[in-house]
């Protein structure tokens, strides 16, 4: 799969005149991916048999899309916590990666390349510039397939590790606030309908920045006493509400009531976009993003005004209510794929 991924990385660097000749090659790639997938699945089955493990995998289950969804999008009460469950989780994702890649491939050779071919002549004759948009679709499709193939290799590697035949370390990190903001910008700039989906993403950038900084400020204050020096990170859970977070910010004296009102406005309208389908002008979405990018940074620049004892009391209560969890220096925290044990 690595070699196939490298080919898509090269495709994304081609010019339109070269892209229109890829149609047959992309059709052939469908078979190559199916063959490689079957070979990888065969290896996993041989690993299972060779190791004579107690792990029982019914591979017929993975042909049922309902089973794939339930396994990949597990509920909090069904977090994979044994080798058997984690391997099933990874194999389900291998199937999903394969299916999505095949669909994107068909989209590329059936529609994207055809559209590039149709618009290329008009572009060269300076009739219209539809080619630019169609070519962006091609590059985006290549990059998506490349990323999915990378995910595929990570999941396969995890199966090998769980079966004791692979040792490569899994290195993952959470996205930075800059990466999230850049993703929002690209969504607005590169899509026709960014106005309909971007505001919830701005809300995400807002929440992520606040959660990260407030957690850091609690940790910094606690580390004034040596007994808390082993805390590496404080992470808020889904039990923490936004209103409670804003209250903590006010207690820390990080912001004024007016600034809180702005934060609440951005968050509330982001929620309306999700739950009620309400949209607002693109100009407001950009303006909200500018606030997250500039003013919010200035707001969170200050240190917490809560004293150590007040911070410790709040920290203990948040832990008790399961609204935060702390990661110690000696713990390994996996921030993605999907925090399984």
Buried (B, 14 or more C-beta within 10 A) or exposed (E): BEEBBEBBEEBBEBEBEEBBEBBEEBBEBBEBBEEBBEEBBEBBEEBBEEEEBEBEBEEEBBEEEEBBEBBBEBEEEEBBEEBBBBBBBBBBBBBBBBEBBBEBBEEBBEEBBBBBBEBBEEBEEEEEEBBEEBBEBBBBBBBBBBEBBEBBBBBBBBBBBBBEBEEEEEEEEBBEBEEBBEBBBEBBEEBEEBBEBBBBBBBBBBBBBBBBBBBBBBBBBBBEEEEBEEBEBBBBEEEBEBEBBBEBBBBBEBBEEEBBEBBEEBBEBBBBBEEEEEBBEBEBBBEBBEBBBEBBEEBBEEEBEBEEEBBBEBBEEBEEEEBBBBBEEEEEBEEEBEEBE
